[in-house]
Amino acid sequence: MVIKMRKLGVLMHHSDRDSFLSKLQSLGLVHVTLSSNENAAVLEALMEERRLYIKAAASLASKTSKANTSVPVLSAAKALELFIASEKKLTLIEQQDGKLKKEREALLPWGNFDPALIAKLAKNGTFVRLFETAPKSFDALDLKGKAVEIISRDGQRVLFALVELGEMTPMPIEPVRLPDKSLVAVETEIKQLMTEKESIEKELINLTASLPVIKKVISELDEKIDLESVKGGLTPSVEGKILHLNGFYPAENEDSVRSFLAGHSAYFTIEDPVEGDPVPVALRNNPLVKLFEPITKIFALPDYFEFDPTPFFAPFFTLFVGLCLGDIGYGTILLIVSALLVKKGAPSVKPIAMLVMVLAVSTIFGGFLLNSFFGHTVFSGTNVTGGYFDIGNKVLYYAPLSSDGKDFPAMRFAMMLGFIQVLFAMLLKGILRIQTKGFVFGLQSFSYMFLVIGGLIWGAHANPLNLGIAQFTVGPLNVGALLYAPGALAGQIIMFAGIAIFLVFNNPDKPFITRFFGLSIWEMYNFITGILGDILSYLRLFALGLAGGLLGNAFNYIAFMLVTNADGSMNYVSPMMVFTIIILLVGHSLNLALSMIGSFVHPLRLTFVEFYKNIEFKGGGTAYKPFATTKLRENN
């Protein structure tokens, strides 16, 4: 539900600005809309300072497990100064370390020698040059009568040294240029850098004692930034002596806001928002539906003047995820992991973990419908056919959507869900149009519903194109019989009533002749092609569930094939059982990961494309963010 807002306008004298805004921030209820920003320089400085403290806090937080409680707590400014200095030293060390490691890599193939000695020999007329070349090129060189020492040789390259007296003869290959340091000297420098790095790391660990004061300063900076933003965003008039503030607050807090304003010498107006106002959006739902609000925000918050779609798509989204993942074993794993996170995880993780718990229960339910436990058929054996368990004259439907390889009830179930959600979206669109534009604007959406429902009832009797609508079943549910029951005449009446309403009331803001003879054809074409595409999109629910089950079953087959005897029996004490377990663990982990991605992304698509399109969801709402102190914001 979108919380109802009230629009606030305040006129104040410029001398009252600081006092008024400070107390308004302590009230923490009004979302202030900013028209400009005249404090850009001040804000930029504050935000840069905040960025540095945030960086320091994030870095130090990762070292708290090694913290030394006996070190003194420094001021935030001093701690930041030391942190920045240490970071600069570490950056320089990393650069030097990278350079030295490249030098070591170049020297390692040649072993340890003193480059200064080679330079000294050169001054006395003895030249030592180092070369690297391919084996074929080396064998082709004319090295007769020359002092050559092969350092190393393999199939890729030959490293050799050439020693000459008096003068250097030309060579067809260039000599290798190595660092002017010995290998031992380079490794010594690397060790010294590591020692220096460890010392700096200890200094940073000692700074973790000052982490609480750093976090406190970050909160204070957040408040200052908000305050300066509002100060610079007030609209001046009367040569800057009068300042104008606009904002919004929840209507339920009317008394608190009026009581606050009554204590100040400021003129104010309070009214209901109108179309065009930048009204912020705050959502309020019951605890279960609230878990799905992050999914709503992935796309966009609703516009203030439309309804919150969260409670309407949440049941469908839950069922869709369960069908896509559709495995009792996978659902059980997700349920256990999410339950542990709810119990022991960080507060920020718990809402997501609770959402995963709900989706895990749906996955287990989907596993029962699809007859899958880690890709293996659960309900099979004597008196069990396709998930139906016969006990005398009783039939228990354990897995009504399971497949026998020829019949796929899950495919028909996915299409049926598509029809249900699309029809539900049309109903919501009609209601929203009536609420926002008027009764006649909602009739076009209702006419589409009549066309679909009436067409299906008529089709169950007429059997067009031999579609067999009357024989349409989903497991134990005989949908076709339900559609056949009303009678062909009832279907025709509903369908033609839908056509008549559509012809008369489509686009009611346009002239009657235009919409009756022109727009109606285009609108009907878009509706027919659109609904067919929408319904077919829901087949992805069946396809993903089938793919995950088949892949899981394939891993089972490969794994147990290793311990299957020639007669088909299983040898569970075979040494190959180790590899069977490894294949099962790796295979199902991979399948679960892939299935989780698909079972989240594709229900999102069905929600954001098919469902949102059919309810004409606009979105684009701005989140309600009251001008408040950090403490108030955290409490809310």
C-alpha positions in Angstrom: 0.0 0.0 0.0 1.2 3.5 -0.9 1.1 5.7 2.3 -1.0 8.8 1.8 1.0 12.0 1.9 0.3 15.7 2.6 2.0 18.6 0.9 3.6 21.2 3.1 4.7 24.8 2.1 6.5 27.0 4.6 7.6 30.7 4.4 10.1 31.8 6.9 12.4 34.8 7.6 16.0 34.2 6.6 17.2 34.8 10.2 15.1 31.9 11.4 16.5 29.4 8.9 19.1 27.6 10.9 17.0 27.3 14.0 13.9 26.1 12.1 15.8 23.6 10.0 17.7 22.2 13.0 14.4 21.5 14.8 12.8 20.2 11.6 15.6 17.7 11.3 15.0 16.6 14.9 11.3 16.1 14.1 12.3 13.7 11.2 9.0 13.5 9.4 9.2 15.9 6.4 10.6 14.9 3.1 12.0 18.2 1.7 12.0 18.9 -2.0 15.0 21.0 -3.2 14.6 23.5 -6.0 18.3 24.4 -6.3 21.7 24.0 -4.5 23.5 27.2 -3.5 25.8 25.4 -1.1 27.6 23.2 -3.7 31.1 24.1 -2.5 30.3 23.3 1.1 28.5 20.1 0.2 31.3 19.0 -2.0 33.8 19.4 0.8 31.6 17.6 3.3 30.9 14.7 0.9 34.7 14.3 0.2 35.4 14.2 3.9 32.6 11.7 4.4 34.1 9.6 1.5 37.5 9.4 3.3 35.9 8.4 6.6 33.8 5.8 4.8 36.9 4.3 3.1 38.7 4.2 6.4 35.8 2.6 8.3 35.4 -0.1 5.6 39.1 -0.9 5.6 39.4 -1.0 9.4 36.2 -3.0 9.8 37.8 -5.9 7.9 40.6 -6.0 10.5 38.6 -6.0 13.7 39.1 -9.7 14.2 42.8 -8.9 14.9 42.2 -5.8 17.0 44.2 -5.1 20.1 42.0 -3.8 22.9 44.9 -2.3 24.9 45.7 0.5 22.4 44.4 4.0 23.0 41.4 5.4 21.2 42.3 8.3 19.0 40.2 11.2 17.8 38.5 10.6 14.4 40.6 13.2 12.7 43.9 11.8 14.0 42.8 8.3 13.1 41.9 9.4 9.6 45.3 11.2 9.3 47.2 8.1 10.3 45.1 5.9 8.0 45.7 8.0 5.0 49.4 8.1 5.7 49.5 4.3 6.1 47.5 3.8 2.9 50.0 5.9 1.0 52.9 3.9 2.4 51.2 0.6 1.5 50.5 1.9 -2.1 54.2 2.7 -2.5 55.2 -0.6 -1.1 52.9 -2.5 -3.5 54.3 -0.6 -6.4 57.9 -1.3 -5.3 57.1 -4.9 -4.6 55.6 -5.4 -8.1 58.7 -3.9 -9.7 61.0 -6.1 -7.6 59.1 -9.3 -8.3 59.4 -8.6 -12.1 63.1 -8.2 -11.6 63.3 -11.4 -9.6 61.4 -13.2 -12.3 63.9 -12.0 -15.0 66.9 -13.0 -12.9 65.7 -16.4 -11.7 66.6 -18.4 -14.9 70.2 -17.1 -14.8 70.9 -17.9 -11.1 72.6 -15.7 -8.7 75.5 -13.5 -10.0 76.9 -10.1 -9.3 76.2 -7.6 -12.2 78.9 -5.3 -10.7 81.5 -8.0 -11.3 80.5 -8.3 -15.0 80.8 -4.5 -15.3 84.3 -4.6 -13.7 85.4 -7.4 -16.1 84.2 -5.3 -19.0 86.4 -2.4 -17.9 89.4 -4.7 -18.0 88.6 -6.0 -21.5 86.7 -9.2 -20.7 83.1 -9.0 -22.0 80.4 -11.3 -20.7 77.1 -11.2 -22.6 73.9 -13.2 -21.9 71.6 -14.4 -24.7 68.2 -16.1 -25.0 67.1 -17.8 -28.2 65.1 -20.8 -29.6 67.0 -24.2 -29.7 67.0 -24.2 -33.6 68.4 -20.7 -33.7 71.1 -21.6 -31.2 72.2 -24.6 -33.2 72.5 -22.5 -36.3 74.8 -20.0 -34.6 78.6 -20.0 -35.5 80.1 -20.3 -32.0 83.3 -22.2 -33.0 86.3 -21.0 -31.1 84.2 -18.9 -28.6 83.8 -19.4 -24.9 80.1 -20.3 -24.5 78.4 -21.5 -21.3 74.9 -22.9 -21.6 72.9 -21.9 -18.6 69.8 -23.9 -19.4 68.2 -25.6 -22.3 64.7 -27.0 -22.9 62.3 -27.4 -25.8 61.4 -23.8 -25.8 64.6 -21.8 -25.3 68.3 -21.8 -24.7 70.0 -19.5 -22.2 73.7 -19.1 -22.7 76.6 -16.8 -21.8 79.3 -15.7 -24.2 82.7 -14.6 -22.9 85.1 -12.7 -25.2 88.5 -10.9 -24.7 89.5 -7.7 -26.2 86.4 -6.9 -28.3 82.8 -8.1 -28.8 82.0 -9.7 -32.1 78.6 -9.0 -33.7 75.8 -11.5 -33.0 72.6 -12.1 -35.0 70.6 -11.9 -31.8 70.3 -9.2 -29.2 71.7 -9.8 -25.7 69.4 -10.0 -22.7 69.2 -6.9 -20.6 68.9 -7.8 -16.9 68.5 -5.6 -13.8 71.7 -4.1 -12.3 71.2 -6.2 -9.1 71.9 -9.7 -8.0 69.1 -12.2 -7.3 70.1 -12.2 -3.6 69.9 -8.4 -3.4 66.5 -8.4 -5.0 65.1 -11.0 -2.7 66.6 -9.1 0.3 64.7 -5.9 -0.8 61.5 -7.9 -1.2 61.8 -9.3 2.4 62.5 -5.8 3.7 59.4 -4.5 2.0 57.3 -7.3 3.5 58.7 -6.5 7.0 57.7 -2.8 6.5 54.3 -3.9 5.2 53.7 -6.0 8.3 54.6 -3.1 10.5 52.1 -0.8 8.7 49.4 -3.5 8.9 49.9 -3.6 12.7 49.5 0.2 12.8 46.2 -0.2 10.9 45.0 -2.9 13.3 45.7 -0.6 16.2 43.5 2.0 14.5 40.5 -0.3 14.7 40.2 0.8 18.3 39.1 4.2 16.9 36.5 2.7 14.6 33.5 3.7 16.8 34.5 7.4 16.8 35.0 7.2 13.1 31.5 5.8 12.6 30.1 8.5 14.9 31.7 11.2 12.7 30.2 9.6 9.6 26.7 9.9 11.1 27.4 13.5 12.0 28.6 14.2 8.5 25.4 12.6 7.1 23.3 15.0 9.2 25.5 18.0 8.1 25.2 17.1 4.4 21.4 16.8 4.7 21.2 20.1 6.6 23.4 21.9 4.1 21.4 20.4 1.2 18.2 21.8 2.6 19.7 25.2 3.4 21.0 25.6 -0.2 17.7 24.3 -1.6 15.4 26.8 -0.1 13.8 29.2 -2.6 14.6 32.8 -1.7 12.2 35.8 -2.4 11.9 39.4 -1.3 15.6 40.0 -2.0 16.5 36.8 -0.1 14.8 37.9 3.2 12.0 35.3 2.9 12.8 31.7 2.3 10.3 29.1 0.9 10.4 25.4 1.8 8.4 22.7 0.1 8.0 19.2 1.4 5.7 16.2 2.0 5.0 14.1 5.1 2.7 11.0 5.9 -0.9 12.1 6.5 -0.9 10.0 9.6 1.6 12.4 11.2 -0.6 15.4 10.6 -0.9 16.3 14.3 2.8 16.1 15.0 3.7 18.3 12.0 1.0 20.9 12.9 2.1 21.0 16.5 5.7 21.6 15.4 4.8 24.4 13.0 2.6 26.1 15.6 5.7 26.6 17.7 7.5 28.7 15.0 6.8 32.1 13.6 6.5 30.8 10.0 3.6 30.9 7.6 2.6 27.5 6.3 0.1 25.8 4.1 -1.0 22.1 4.1 -2.9 20.5 1.3 -3.3 17.2 -0.6 -0.9 16.6 -3.5 -2.1 16.9 -7.1 -0.9 15.3 -10.3 2.5 16.8 -11.2 3.7 17.2 -7.7 7.0 15.3 -6.9 5.3 13.3 -4.1 7.7 10.8 -2.5 6.5 7.2 -2.1 6.5 5.1 1.1 5.1 1.6 1.1 3.4 -0.1 4.0 2.5 -3.8 3.8 1.9 -6.7 6.2 5.1 -8.5 7.3 4.8 -11.2 4.7 4.2 -8.9 1.7 6.9 -6.5 3.0 9.5 -9.2 2.3 8.8 -8.7 -1.5 9.3 -4.9 -1.5 12.9 -5.3 -2.5 11.7 -7.0 -5.7 9.4 -4.1 -6.4 12.3 -1.7 -6.0 14.4 -3.6 -8.5 12.2 -2.3 -11.2 10.9 1.0 -9.7 8.8 2.3 -6.9 5.2 3.0 -8.0 4.2 6.5 -8.8 2.3 8.1 -5.9 -0.9 8.2 -7.9 -1.0 4.5 -8.7 -1.3 1.4 -6.4 1.5 -0.6 -4.9 1.8 -3.8 -7.1 3.7 -5.8 -4.4 0.8 -7.6 -2.7 -0.7 -8.4 -6.1 2.4 -10.1 -7.7 3.9 -11.6 -4.5 1.7 -14.8 -4.5 2.3 -15.4 -8.3 6.1 -14.7 -7.9 6.3 -17.2 -5.0 4.5 -19.9 -7.0 6.6 -19.1 -10.2 9.9 -19.6 -8.3 8.6 -22.8 -6.8 7.7 -24.2 -10.2 11.0 -23.1 -11.9 13.2 -24.6 -9.1 10.6 -27.4 -8.3 12.6 -29.9 -6.3 12.0 -31.1 -2.7 15.7 -31.6 -2.1 16.8 -28.2 -3.4 14.0 -26.5 -1.5 15.0 -28.2 1.8 18.6 -27.0 1.4 17.5 -23.5 0.8 15.1 -23.7 3.7 17.8 -24.9 6.1 20.4 -22.3 4.9 17.9 -19.4 5.0 16.6 -20.4 8.5 20.2 -20.4 9.8 20.7 -16.9 8.3 17.5 -15.7 9.9 18.7 -16.9 13.3 22.4 -16.0 13.2 22.8 -13.6 10.2 23.3 -9.8 10.3 20.2 -7.7 10.7 20.6 -6.4 7.1 20.6 -10.0 5.8 17.6 -11.3 7.7 14.8 -9.8 5.5 16.3 -11.4 2.4 16.8 -14.7 4.3 13.2 -14.7 5.3 12.2 -14.1 1.7 14.3 -17.1 0.6 12.5 -19.2 3.3 9.2 -18.4 1.7 10.5 -19.2 -1.7 12.1 -22.4 -0.4 8.7 -23.6 1.0 7.3 -22.9 -2.5 10.1 -24.9 -4.0 9.4 -27.8 -1.8 5.7 -27.6 -2.8 6.7 -27.4 -6.5 8.9 -30.5 -5.9 5.8 -32.4 -4.8 3.8 -31.1 -7.8 6.6 -32.1 -10.2 7.6 -35.4 -8.4 11.3 -34.4 -8.0 13.8 -35.0 -5.2 17.3 -34.0 -6.3 16.1 -34.9 -9.8 14.9 -38.3 -8.8 11.3 -39.5 -9.0 9.8 -39.8 -5.5 6.3 -41.2 -6.0 6.8 -44.4 -8.1 6.4 -48.1 -7.6 3.6 -50.5 -7.0 0.1 -48.9 -7.4 1.7 -45.6 -8.3 1.3 -44.2 -11.8 2.5 -40.7 -12.7 2.4 -39.5 -9.1 -1.1 -40.9 -8.5 -1.3 -43.4 -5.6 -4.2 -45.8 -5.9 -5.6 -47.3 -2.6 -8.7 -49.2 -3.5 -11.2 -46.7 -4.9 -9.2 -43.8 -3.5 -6.7 -41.8 -5.5 -4.2 -39.5 -3.7 -2.6 -36.9 -6.0 1.0 -36.6 -4.7 2.5 -35.2 -7.9 -0.3 -34.0 -10.2 2.1 -32.1 -12.5 4.6 -34.9 -13.0 5.2 -36.2 -16.5 5.2 -39.8 -17.9 7.4 -38.7 -20.8 4.4 -38.3 -23.1 2.0 -36.1 -21.2 3.2 -32.8 -19.6 0.6 -31.4 -17.2 3.1 -28.8 -16.0 3.0 -27.2 -19.4 -0.7 -26.8 -19.3 -0.5 -25.6 -15.7 1.9 -22.9 -16.7 -0.4 -21.7 -19.5 -3.3 -21.7 -17.1 -1.3 -19.6 -14.6 -0.6 -17.2 -17.5 -4.3 -16.8 -18.2 -5.1 -16.2 -14.5 -2.4 -13.6 -13.9 -3.1 -11.7 -17.2 -6.9 -11.7 -16.4 -6.1 -10.5 -12.9 -3.9 -7.8 -14.3 -6.7 -6.6 -16.6 -9.1 -6.4 -13.6 -6.6 -4.3 -11.6 -6.0 -2.1 -14.6 -9.8 -1.5 -15.0 -10.1 -0.7 -11.3 -7.1 1.7 -11.4 -8.5 3.5 -14.4 -11.9 4.0 -12.7 -10.2 5.4 -9.6 -7.9 7.8 -11.5 -9.8 8.7 -14.7 -13.4 7.7 -14.3 -15.8 4.8 -14.8 -15.9 4.7 -18.6 -12.1 4.6 -18.8 -12.1 1.3 -17.0 -14.6 -0.4 -19.3 -12.1 -1.1 -22.0 -10.1 -3.3 -19.7 -13.2 -5.2 -18.5 -14.2 -5.7 -22.1 -11.0 -7.6 -22.7 -11.8 -9.8 -19.7 -15.2 -10.6 -21.2 -13.7 -11.4 -24.5 -11.2 -13.9 -23.0 -13.6 -15.6 -20.6 -16.5 -15.7 -23.1 -14.2 -16.9 -25.9 -12.9 -19.7 -23.8 -16.4 -20.9 -22.8 -17.6 -20.7 -26.4 -14.4 -22.5 -27.5 -15.0 -25.3 -25.1 -18.3 -26.0 -27.0 -17.3 -25.1 -30.6 -13.9 -26.7 -30.5 -12.3 -24.4 -33.0 -9.2 -25.7 -34.9 -9.7 -29.0 -32.8 -8.0 -27.3 -29.8 -9.9 -29.6 -27.5 -10.6 -26.9 -24.9 -13.3 -29.0 -23.3 -10.8 -31.8 -22.7 -8.2 -29.4 -21.1 -7.0 -30.9 -17.9 -4.2 -30.0 -15.4 -3.5 -33.2 -13.4 -6.6 -34.0 -11.5 -8.2 -30.6 -12.3 -10.6 -30.8 -15.3 -10.4 -27.1 -16.4 -12.2 -27.9 -19.7 -15.2 -29.3 -17.9 -15.5 -26.1 -15.8 -15.4 -24.0 -19.1 -17.9 -26.3 -20.7 -20.4 -26.1 -17.9 -21.9 -22.6 -18.5 -23.2 -23.5 -22.0 -22.3 -22.2 -25.5 -24.9 -19.4 -25.4 -23.5 -18.0 -22.1 -20.1 -17.9 -23.7 -21.4 -16.2 -26.8 -23.3 -13.6 -24.7 -20.2 -12.8 -22.6 -17.9 -12.6 -25.6 -20.2 -10.4 -27.7 -20.9 -8.2 -24.7 -17.1 -7.7 -24.5 -16.9 -6.8 -28.1 -19.8 -4.3 -27.8 -18.3 -2.6 -24.7 -14.9 -2.5 -26.4 -16.3 -0.9 -29.6 -18.2 1.8 -27.7 -15.8 2.5 -24.8 -12.3 2.0 -26.1 -10.3 5.3 -25.8 -13.3 7.3 -24.4 -11.3 10.5 -24.6 -11.3 10.3 -28.5 -14.3 11.1 -30.8 -16.8 8.2 -31.1 -16.4 7.8 -34.9 -12.6 7.7 -34.6 -12.6 5.0 -31.9 -15.5 3.0 -33.4 -14.2 2.7 -36.9 -10.5 3.3 -36.6 -8.9 2.9 -33.2 -10.9 -0.2 -32.4 -9.3 -2.3 -35.2 -5.8 -1.3 -34.1 -6.6 -1.8 -30.4 -8.1 -5.2 -31.0 -5.1 -6.3 -33.1 -2.7 -5.3 -30.3 -4.9 -7.1 -27.7 -5.1 -10.4 -29.6 -1.4 -10.5 -30.6 -0.3 -9.2 -27.2 -2.3 -11.7 -25.1 -1.1 -14.7 -27.2 2.5 -13.6 -26.7 1.9 -13.0 -23.0 0.4 -16.4 -22.4 3.1 -18.2 -24.3 5.7 -16.5 -22.2 4.5 -18.4 -19.2 5.7 -21.7 -20.8 9.2 -20.7 -19.4 7.9 -21.9 -16.0 7.4 -25.4 -17.4 10.7 -25.3 -19.4 12.9 -24.3 -16.5 11.3 -26.8 -14.1 11.8 -29.6 -16.7 15.4 -28.5 -17.5 16.4 -28.5 -13.9 14.8 -31.9 -13.2 16.4 -33.5 -16.3 19.8 -32.1 -15.5 19.6 -33.3 -11.9 18.5 -36.7 -13.1 21.4 -36.8 -15.5 23.9 -36.2 -12.7 22.2 -39.0 -10.7 22.5 -41.4 -13.7 26.2 -40.6 -14.3 27.1 -40.8 -10.6 25.3 -44.2 -9.9 26.5 -45.7 -13.1 29.9 -46.0 -11.5 28.5 -48.3 -8.8 26.0 -50.3 -10.9 26.7 -54.0 -11.4 26.2 -55.8 -14.6 22.9 -57.2 -13.4 21.6 -53.7 -12.6 22.1 -53.9 -8.8 23.9 -51.2 -6.8 27.2 -51.9 -5.1 27.2 -49.3 -2.4 30.5 -50.6 -0.8 32.4 -50.2 -4.1 35.6 -48.0 -4.0 34.0 -46.0 -6.8 31.4 -44.8 -4.3 33.8 -42.0 -3.5 33.6 -40.7 -7.0 29.8 -41.2 -7.0 29.5 -38.9 -4.0 31.8 -36.3 -5.6 29.8 -36.2 -8.8 26.5 -35.9 -6.9 27.9 -33.0 -4.7 29.4 -31.1 -7.6 26.7 -31.8 -10.1 23.8 -30.9 -7.9 25.6 -27.8 -6.5 26.1 -26.6 -10.1 22.5 -27.5 -11.0 21.1 -25.7 -7.9 23.2 -22.6 -8.7 22.0 -22.5 -12.3 18.4 -23.2 -11.4 18.4 -20.5 -8.7 19.5 -17.9 -11.3 16.9 -19.0 -13.8 14.1 -19.3 -11.2 14.7 -15.8 -10.0 15.3 -14.0 -13.3 12.4 -15.5 -15.3 9.7 -14.9 -12.7 11.0 -11.4 -12.5 10.5 -11.1 -16.3 7.0 -12.4 -16.1 6.3 -9.8 -13.3 8.0 -6.8 -14.9 7.0 -7.4 -18.5 3.7 -9.4 -18.7 2.1 -8.4 -15.4 3.3 -4.8 -15.3 2.4 -4.2 -18.9 -1.2 -5.4 -18.4 -1.7 -3.3 -15.3 -0.2 -0.3 -17.1 2.4 0.2 -14.3 4.3 3.4 -14.7 6.6 3.5 -11.7 9.3 6.1 -11.3 8.4 7.0 -7.8 10.9 8.7 -5.5 11.5 7.0 -2.1 10.3 8.9 0.9 13.4 10.1 2.7 12.5 12.4 5.6 14.9 15.2 6.6 16.0 13.6 9.9 18.9 13.0 12.2 20.8 9.8 11.8 19.4 8.3 15.0 15.8 8.9 13.9 16.5 7.4 10.5 18.1 4.3 12.0 15.1 3.8 14.4 12.7 4.0 11.5 
